[in-house]
Amino acid sequence: MFDTLRRWSMAIVILGVVLLVYGIAAYLPGFDEMLWAAGASGMFISIIGIVLMIVGALNMKLQELLLEEVSLVKYELNKLRQSENG
């Protein structure tokens, strides 16, 4: 039911980790000469990576809570049907 959402959440978390590592790597010596100047842009990419990791983790937690609620509703519905029939 939520498999696609789970995959997207994992992709968001992985993208966040990659951006965080890339942003931190911008502060390594020689990195700015290869691609771009370190500084605010490296910090900005690191912050975006952290935000993406948080969003992905919250999305996965929300999915777990929704699955738990769906399970409880199904249980209560089955219990109600059994009490109605029996």
Backbone as CSV, one residue per row, in Angstrom:
resi,resn,N_x,N_y,N_z,CA_x,CA_y,CA_z,C_x,C_y,C_z
1,MET,0.818,-1.188,0.000,0.000,0.000,0.000,0.871,1.265,0.000
2,PHE,1.871,1.276,0.842,2.729,2.450,0.957,4.145,2.166,0.457
3,ASP,4.300,1.151,-0.397,5.645,0.782,-0.854,6.313,1.895,-1.657
4,THR,5.551,2.535,-2.528,6.117,3.611,-3.335,6.536,4.784,-2.460
5,LEU,5.705,5.112,-1.482,6.037,6.198,-0.561,7.300,5.870,0.228
6,ARG,7.439,4.611,0.628,8.631,4.203,1.376,9.887,4.329,0.511
7,ARG,9.771,3.929,-0.759,10.924,4.045,-1.662,11.324,5.507,-1.859
8,TRP,10.336,6.371,-2.047,10.627,7.794,-2.217,11.237,8.377,-0.951
9,SER,10.752,7.943,0.198,11.307,8.434,1.461,12.770,8.030,1.598
10,MET,13.072,6.789,1.254,14.463,6.330,1.319,15.331,7.101,0.322
11,ALA,14.789,7.365,-0.866,15.541,8.131,-1.861,15.817,9.547,-1.357
12,ILE,14.850,10.151,-0.681,15.039,11.496,-0.129,16.120,11.486,0.946
13,VAL,16.094,10.470,1.812,17.105,10.372,2.867,18.490,10.165,2.252
14,ILE,18.590,9.291,1.269,19.882,9.029,0.628,20.391,10.282,-0.084
15,LEU,19.499,10.990,-0.774,19.889,12.240,-1.420,20.368,13.256,-0.389
16,GLY,19.702,13.302,0.758,20.126,14.201,1.827,21.513,13.873,2.334
17,VAL,21.797,12.587,2.498,23.126,12.169,2.955,24.185,12.543,1.918
18,VAL,23.873,12.302,0.646,24.830,12.636,-0.419,25.108,14.136,-0.444
19,LEU,24.052,14.943,-0.335,24.252,16.396,-0.330,25.025,16.857,0.896
20,LEU,24.758,16.230,2.038,25.490,16.588,3.253,26.975,16.280,3.096
21,VAL,27.290,15.103,2.594,28.691,14.725,2.386,29.336,15.640,1.348
22,TYR,28.608,15.940,0.290,29.133,16.828,-0.752,29.383,18.229,-0.203
23,GLY,28.460,18.712,0.617,28.629,20.036,1.215,29.794,20.092,2.181
24,ILE,29.974,19.026,2.960,31.108,18.978,3.889,32.417,18.844,3.119
25,ALA,32.384,18.083,2.020,33.595,17.905,1.214,34.038,19.209,0.576
26,ALA,33.130,20.159,0.448,33.491,21.452,-0.148,34.512,22.194,0.706
27,TYR,34.609,21.835,1.966,35.561,22.499,2.858,36.929,21.826,2.863
28,LEU,37.073,20.709,2.160,38.370,20.038,2.078,39.312,20.841,1.182
29,PRO,40.595,20.822,1.491,41.549,21.561,0.650,41.581,20.998,-0.769
30,GLY,41.568,21.873,-1.731,41.636,21.464,-3.127,40.293,21.214,-3.774
31,PHE,39.265,21.030,-2.992,37.949,20.749,-3.561,37.397,21.968,-4.289
32,ASP,37.611,23.141,-3.724,37.075,24.356,-4.339,37.763,24.666,-5.664
33,GLU,38.997,24.211,-5.819,39.690,24.427,-7.083,39.138,23.519,-8.169
34,MET,38.647,22.354,-7.773,38.136,21.405,-8.755,36.775,21.831,-9.296
35,LEU,35.863,22.195,-8.436,34.497,22.439,-8.890,34.027,23.870,-8.705
36,TRP,34.063,24.376,-7.468,33.498,25.687,-7.187,34.048,26.184,-5.875
37,ALA,33.849,27.433,-5.604,34.393,28.031,-4.388,33.605,27.570,-3.175
38,ALA,34.328,27.111,-2.161,33.680,26.686,-0.917,33.231,27.917,-0.151
39,GLY,32.471,27.697,0.849,31.984,28.811,1.670,30.498,28.682,1.883
40,ALA,29.783,29.722,1.532,28.337,29.734,1.760,27.637,28.650,0.952
41,SER,28.118,28.382,-0.259,27.462,27.364,-1.078,27.623,25.976,-0.467
42,GLY,28.785,25.677,0.101,28.978,24.386,0.761,28.103,24.244,1.985
43,MET,27.972,25.317,2.735,27.111,25.287,3.912,25.649,25.161,3.488
44,PHE,25.265,25.843,2.416,23.893,25.784,1.920,23.531,24.369,1.488
45,ILE,24.434,23.709,0.774,24.178,22.336,0.339,24.100,21.404,1.540
46,SER,24.935,21.607,2.542,24.877,20.788,3.754,23.542,20.964,4.465
47,ILE,23.061,22.192,4.545,21.775,22.449,5.205,20.638,21.805,4.423
48,ILE,20.684,21.889,3.102,19.659,21.233,2.285,19.694,19.727,2.523
49,GLY,20.891,19.155,2.620,21.019,17.723,2.892,20.407,17.344,4.225
50,ILE,20.649,18.141,5.250,20.079,17.864,6.574,18.562,17.967,6.527
51,VAL,18.051,18.992,5.850,16.593,19.162,5.743,15.972,17.981,5.005
52,LEU,16.600,17.534,3.923,16.070,16.387,3.185,16.081,15.120,4.034
53,MET,17.130,14.924,4.820,17.166,13.748,5.697,16.042,13.807,6.719
54,ILE,15.794,14.977,7.283,14.724,15.126,8.271,13.367,14.886,7.624
55,VAL,13.150,15.466,6.442,11.871,15.279,5.743,11.652,13.806,5.410
56,GLY,12.677,13.134,4.912,12.551,11.714,4.590,12.274,10.866,5.819
57,ALA,12.965,11.154,6.914,12.749,10.393,8.150,11.351,10.639,8.709
58,LEU,10.892,11.883,8.680,9.535,12.177,9.154,8.481,11.526,8.263
59,ASN,8.745,11.494,6.976,7.831,10.847,6.049,7.728,9.351,6.342
60,MET,8.857,8.714,6.616,8.845,7.289,6.943,8.135,7.038,8.266
61,LYS,8.329,7.905,9.252,7.655,7.762,10.544,6.147,7.939,10.379
62,LEU,5.742,8.908,9.567,4.325,9.125,9.299,3.715,7.906,8.631
63,GLN,4.461,7.295,7.725,3.979,6.092,7.060,3.772,4.965,8.066
64,GLU,4.708,4.789,8.987,4.556,3.754,10.013,3.320,4.003,10.866
65,LEU,3.099,5.251,11.251,1.923,5.582,12.054,0.635,5.340,11.282
66,LEU,0.624,5.683,9.992,-0.562,5.442,9.174,-0.843,3.954,9.023
67,LEU,0.195,3.162,8.810,0.007,1.715,8.704,-0.531,1.131,10.006
68,GLU,-0.046,1.629,11.121,-0.534,1.175,12.420,-2.010,1.533,12.598
69,GLU,-2.382,2.747,12.218,-3.778,3.171,12.332,-4.684,2.360,11.408
70,VAL,-4.227,2.091,10.188,-5.008,1.272,9.260,-5.202,-0.116,9.836
71,SER,-4.168,-0.661,10.424,-4.255,-1.981,11.043,-5.260,-1.986,12.192
72,LEU,-5.235,-0.951,13.022,-6.186,-0.870,14.135,-7.619,-0.707,13.643
73,VAL,-7.817,0.071,12.600,-9.163,0.248,12.046,-9.674,-1.065,11.467
74,LYS,-8.815,-1.805,10.771,-9.220,-3.109,10.235,-9.594,-4.064,11.360
75,TYR,-8.806,-4.061,12.425,-9.089,-4.922,13.569,-10.434,-4.566,14.195
76,GLU,-10.674,-3.286,14.410,-11.946,-2.850,14.998,-13.118,-3.167,14.079
77,LEU,-12.942,-3.026,12.784,-14.004,-3.334,11.831,-14.329,-4.820,11.848
78,ASN,-13.307,-5.665,11.875,-13.535,-7.112,11.959,-14.213,-7.481,13.268
79,LYS,-13.803,-6.854,14.336,-14.416,-7.101,15.645,-15.888,-6.696,15.629
80,LEU,-16.201,-5.571,15.023,-17.579,-5.102,14.918,-18.413,-6.035,14.056
81,ARG,-17.863,-6.517,12.953,-18.585,-7.460,12.084,-18.869,-8.765,12.811
82,GLN,-17.905,-9.249,13.579,-18.101,-10.495,14.320,-19.166,-10.335,15.392
83,SER,-19.182,-9.206,16.069,-20.200,-8.989,17.104,-21.578,-8.802,16.478
84,GLU,-21.636,-8.289,15.272,-22.903,-8.105,14.580,-23.456,-9.439,14.099
85,ASN,-22.588,-10.321,13.612,-23.013,-11.626,13.095,-23.233,-12.641,14.208
86,GLY,-22.530,-12.536,15.265,-22.597,-13.581,16.280,-23.173,-13.150,17.516
